[in-house]
Amino acid sequence: MSVARVAVVTSGAGLEHDVDLPLIVDTLRADGLSAEPVVWDTASVTWERFDLAVIRSAWDYVERLDEFLTWADATAGVTRLWNPASVVRWNSDKHYLGELARRGVSVVPTRFLEPGRGITPADFDGADGVVVKPAVSAGALDTARYEPGRHANAARHARMLLDRGRSVMVQPYLPRVDEGERALVFVGGAFSHAIRKDPLLTEPGVIDNDLVPHLGVAPYRPTEAEIGTAVAALAAVPSPVAPLFARVDLVLCNAGEPVVLELELIEPNLFLQLDPEGLGRFAEAVAARAGAPH
């Protein structure tokens, strides 16, 4: 019986900084698979020689989105790609939050501003201020929060992005984010583990693209309401099969109920180094897909 070959897809930065990457590769190898980290844009890679390509830390995809989506489509044409190319495309633009909301999922209320349309001060109303960010982004890239009444500053930020042809999201700032963001990790459609992390946008009016994305990370036991909200978000993903992996980022609204901040299906940090059982679940799910018939 031949050994299944798995490409753990990363980037140059991922090779250097993804602490989960060597853990994943070593665990897959210990489970009897032939696994290796592969940078997604390496021209010499023959993707069809792999039985499975699993996207993990392709962290530069946002700056090269069209190229990355073309790569995903091409790779999915010659091997199994997880998560699937159609899911990657859908999840690459945060307009998906509007789709989740229309399907009844509790999300942070989001207004989308599009290039070519006007903006007004009312677009930036929020009792506790607003957060302005591009619809295609990762982490806190080109993102800032603005205190109440700072409409002009928020509008200037939005106009900068719009003038570059980028769609813009405006969300109310939720003060209970100071209690921490919750990140719930799912493997094969089932809840695996969760962490809590400190909020990023602690200084109003500042765009800081050098922010460390995950501060104060600690294991977390989510409430039933949080798991229910995350499950509802995953159920709304337009895919006939559950994602191999998913991370649902939640915050609490002013009423104390969990709402989806982001649904991450492309290259989220799964915090496997903090949960050995989660690492094992991930490896089992990868092995199952690697061994499935084409």
C-alpha positions as CSV (number, residue, x, y, z in Angstrom):
1,M,0.0,0.0,0.0
2,S,1.4,3.4,-1.0
3,V,1.9,6.1,1.6
4,A,-0.4,9.1,1.2
5,R,1.5,12.3,0.4
6,V,0.4,15.5,2.0
7,A,1.5,19.0,1.3
8,V,1.1,21.3,4.3
9,V,0.8,24.6,2.4
10,T,2.6,27.6,3.9
11,S,4.4,30.8,2.9
12,G,7.9,32.2,3.4
13,A,6.8,33.9,6.6
14,G,5.0,30.7,7.6
15,L,8.1,28.6,7.3
16,E,9.8,31.0,9.7
17,H,7.1,31.8,12.2
18,D,4.3,29.2,12.1
19,V,4.8,27.3,15.3
20,D,2.1,24.8,14.4
21,L,3.7,23.9,11.1
22,P,6.5,21.6,12.4
23,L,4.0,20.0,14.9
24,I,1.6,19.2,12.1
25,V,4.3,17.8,9.8
26,D,5.8,15.7,12.6
27,T,2.4,14.3,13.8
28,L,1.3,13.4,10.2
29,R,4.6,11.6,9.7
30,A,4.2,9.8,13.0
31,D,0.8,8.7,11.8
32,G,2.3,7.1,8.7
33,L,1.8,9.8,6.1
34,S,4.4,11.4,3.9
35,A,4.1,15.1,4.9
36,E,6.1,18.1,4.0
37,P,5.7,21.9,4.2
38,V,5.4,23.5,0.8
39,V,5.3,27.2,0.0
40,W,2.2,27.9,-2.1
41,D,3.8,30.1,-4.8
42,T,6.9,28.0,-5.4
43,A,7.0,27.7,-9.2
44,S,8.8,24.3,-9.3
45,V,6.2,22.4,-7.2
46,T,4.3,19.7,-9.0
47,W,1.1,19.7,-7.0
48,E,-0.3,16.5,-8.7
49,R,2.3,14.4,-6.9
50,F,0.4,15.0,-3.6
51,D,-2.7,13.2,-2.6
52,L,-3.8,16.2,-0.5
53,A,-2.8,19.8,-0.1
54,V,-3.8,21.4,3.2
55,I,-3.6,25.2,3.5
56,R,-2.2,26.3,6.8
57,S,-0.1,29.4,6.8
58,A,-0.3,31.1,3.4
59,W,-0.1,34.4,5.3
60,D,0.6,36.6,2.3
61,Y,-2.5,35.7,0.4
62,V,-4.3,39.0,1.2
63,E,-1.7,41.1,-0.7
64,R,-1.8,38.7,-3.7
65,L,-5.5,37.6,-3.6
66,D,-6.1,37.1,-7.3
67,E,-2.9,35.1,-7.7
68,F,-3.7,33.0,-4.6
69,L,-7.2,32.3,-5.8
70,T,-5.9,31.3,-9.3
71,W,-3.4,29.0,-7.5
72,A,-6.2,27.4,-5.4
73,D,-8.3,26.7,-8.5
74,A,-5.4,25.2,-10.3
75,T,-4.3,23.1,-7.4
76,A,-7.8,21.8,-6.8
77,G,-7.8,20.7,-10.4
78,V,-4.9,18.2,-9.9
79,T,-5.2,17.1,-6.2
80,R,-7.5,17.4,-3.2
81,L,-7.3,20.9,-1.7
82,W,-8.6,21.6,1.8
83,N,-10.3,23.7,2.5
84,P,-11.8,23.6,-1.1
85,A,-11.1,26.3,-3.6
86,S,-14.8,27.4,-3.6
87,V,-14.7,27.9,0.2
88,V,-11.4,29.7,0.0
89,R,-12.9,32.1,-2.6
90,W,-16.1,32.7,-0.6
91,N,-14.2,33.3,2.7
92,S,-11.5,35.6,1.2
93,D,-13.9,38.6,1.2
94,K,-15.7,39.5,4.4
95,H,-18.9,40.3,2.5
96,Y,-19.6,36.8,3.7
97,L,-20.7,38.4,7.0
98,G,-23.7,39.9,5.2
99,E,-24.6,36.4,3.9
100,L,-24.3,34.9,7.4
101,A,-26.6,37.7,8.8
102,R,-29.2,37.0,6.0
103,R,-29.2,33.4,7.1
104,G,-29.9,34.3,10.7
105,V,-26.4,34.0,12.2
106,S,-25.6,36.5,14.9
107,V,-22.8,38.6,13.6
108,V,-21.3,42.0,14.4
109,P,-23.6,44.5,12.5
110,T,-21.6,45.5,9.4
111,R,-22.1,48.2,6.9
112,F,-20.3,47.8,3.6
113,L,-19.1,50.8,1.6
114,E,-18.2,50.3,-2.0
115,P,-15.8,52.1,-4.3
116,G,-17.5,54.7,-6.5
117,R,-20.3,55.6,-4.0
118,G,-20.5,58.5,-1.7
119,I,-20.1,58.4,2.1
120,T,-21.8,60.4,4.7
121,P,-21.2,61.1,8.5
122,A,-24.1,58.7,9.2
123,D,-22.1,55.8,7.8
124,F,-19.8,56.2,10.9
125,D,-22.4,56.6,13.6
126,G,-21.9,54.4,16.6
127,A,-22.8,54.9,20.3
128,D,-19.4,53.6,21.3
129,G,-17.5,54.5,18.1
130,V,-16.8,52.4,15.1
131,V,-14.2,50.1,13.5
132,V,-13.2,50.7,9.9
133,K,-11.4,47.9,8.0
134,P,-11.1,46.6,4.4
135,A,-13.4,43.8,3.4
136,V,-10.3,41.8,2.2
137,S,-7.9,41.7,5.1
138,A,-6.1,39.6,7.6
139,G,-5.5,40.3,11.2
140,A,-5.8,44.1,11.9
141,L,-4.3,45.1,8.5
142,D,-5.4,48.7,7.6
143,T,-7.8,48.6,10.5
144,A,-8.6,51.1,13.2
145,R,-11.3,52.0,15.7
146,Y,-12.6,55.5,16.2
147,E,-14.3,57.1,19.2
148,P,-17.8,58.5,19.1
149,G,-17.9,61.8,17.2
150,R,-14.7,61.1,15.2
151,H,-16.7,60.9,11.9
152,A,-14.2,62.9,9.9
153,N,-11.3,60.7,10.9
154,A,-13.2,57.5,10.3
155,A,-14.4,58.8,6.9
156,R,-10.8,59.8,5.9
157,H,-9.7,56.2,6.7
158,A,-12.6,54.8,4.6
159,R,-11.9,57.1,1.7
160,M,-8.3,56.1,1.6
161,L,-9.3,52.5,1.2
162,L,-12.1,53.3,-1.3
163,D,-9.8,55.4,-3.4
164,R,-7.6,52.3,-3.8
165,G,-10.6,50.3,-5.1
166,R,-11.1,48.4,-1.9
167,S,-14.5,47.7,-0.3
168,V,-14.8,48.9,3.3
169,M,-16.5,47.6,6.4
170,V,-17.8,49.8,9.2
171,Q,-18.8,48.0,12.4
172,P,-19.9,49.4,15.8
173,Y,-17.2,49.2,18.4
174,L,-18.4,46.7,21.0
175,P,-16.9,47.7,24.5
176,R,-17.2,44.1,25.8
177,V,-14.4,43.1,23.4
178,D,-12.3,44.3,26.3
179,E,-13.3,41.0,28.0
180,G,-11.4,39.3,25.2
181,E,-12.1,37.7,21.8
182,R,-13.0,34.0,21.8
183,A,-11.7,31.8,19.0
184,L,-13.4,28.4,18.6
185,V,-11.6,25.8,16.5
186,F,-13.5,23.1,14.6
187,V,-12.0,20.1,12.9
188,G,-14.0,18.1,10.4
189,G,-17.1,20.1,11.4
190,A,-16.9,19.2,15.1
191,F,-15.8,21.5,17.9
192,S,-12.2,20.8,19.0
193,H,-10.9,23.5,21.3
194,A,-11.0,27.2,22.0
195,I,-8.8,30.1,23.2
196,R,-9.4,33.5,24.5
197,K,-7.1,36.4,23.4
198,D,-6.8,40.1,24.2
199,P,-8.3,42.8,22.0
200,L,-6.1,44.3,19.3
201,L,-7.5,47.8,18.7
202,T,-6.7,49.3,22.1
203,E,-5.6,52.7,20.8
204,P,-8.3,54.7,19.0
205,G,-7.6,56.4,15.7
206,V,-4.4,54.5,15.0
207,I,-3.8,52.2,12.0
208,D,-0.9,50.0,13.1
209,N,-0.1,47.3,10.6
210,D,2.7,45.9,12.9
211,L,0.3,44.8,15.6
212,V,1.0,41.3,16.9
213,P,-2.3,39.5,16.0
214,H,-2.7,37.2,19.0
215,L,-1.9,38.6,22.4
216,G,-2.7,37.1,25.8
217,V,-3.7,33.8,24.3
218,A,-5.0,31.2,26.8
219,P,-7.1,28.1,26.6
220,Y,-10.8,28.8,27.0
221,R,-13.9,26.8,27.7
222,P,-16.7,28.3,25.6
223,T,-20.3,28.6,26.7
224,E,-23.1,26.6,25.1
225,A,-24.3,29.9,23.5
226,E,-20.9,30.5,22.0
227,I,-20.7,27.0,20.6
228,G,-24.2,27.4,19.2
229,T,-23.4,30.6,17.4
230,A,-20.2,29.1,15.9
231,V,-22.1,26.0,14.8
232,A,-24.7,28.2,13.1
233,A,-22.0,30.1,11.3
234,L,-20.4,26.9,10.0
235,A,-23.8,25.6,8.9
236,A,-24.2,28.7,6.7
237,V,-20.9,28.0,4.7
238,P,-21.9,27.3,1.1
239,S,-20.3,23.9,0.9
240,P,-21.8,20.4,0.7
241,V,-19.2,19.0,3.1
242,A,-17.8,20.4,6.4
243,P,-14.5,22.3,6.2
244,L,-11.5,20.3,7.3
245,F,-10.7,23.1,9.7
246,A,-12.4,26.3,10.8
247,R,-11.9,29.0,13.3
248,V,-14.9,31.1,14.5
249,D,-13.9,34.4,16.2
250,L,-16.6,35.7,18.6
251,V,-17.1,38.7,20.8
252,L,-19.9,39.7,23.1
253,C,-22.4,42.3,22.1
254,N,-23.6,44.9,24.6
255,A,-26.4,42.5,25.7
256,G,-23.8,39.8,26.5
257,E,-24.7,37.5,23.6
258,P,-21.9,36.1,21.4
259,V,-21.7,37.5,17.8
260,V,-19.4,36.4,15.0
261,L,-16.6,38.7,14.3
262,E,-14.9,36.6,11.7
263,L,-15.3,33.1,10.2
264,E,-11.8,31.9,9.2
265,L,-11.5,29.1,6.7
266,I,-8.3,29.9,4.7
267,E,-5.2,30.0,6.9
268,P,-6.2,30.7,10.5
269,N,-4.0,30.0,13.4
270,L,-5.6,27.0,15.0
271,F,-3.5,27.2,18.2
272,L,-2.6,23.5,18.0
273,Q,0.5,24.1,20.1
274,L,-1.8,24.8,23.1
275,D,-4.0,21.7,22.7
276,P,-2.3,18.4,22.0
277,E,-5.7,16.7,21.6
278,G,-6.6,19.3,19.0
279,L,-3.4,18.5,17.1
280,G,-4.3,14.8,17.2
281,R,-7.8,15.5,15.9
282,F,-6.4,17.6,13.1
283,A,-4.0,14.9,12.1
284,E,-6.7,12.3,12.1
285,A,-8.9,14.5,9.9
286,V,-6.1,15.1,7.4
287,A,-5.3,11.3,7.3
288,A,-9.0,10.5,6.7
289,R,-9.1,12.9,3.7
290,A,-5.8,11.8,2.3
291,G,-7.0,8.2,2.3
292,A,-10.4,8.9,0.8
293,P,-11.0,7.8,-2.7
294,H,-10.7,10.4,-5.4
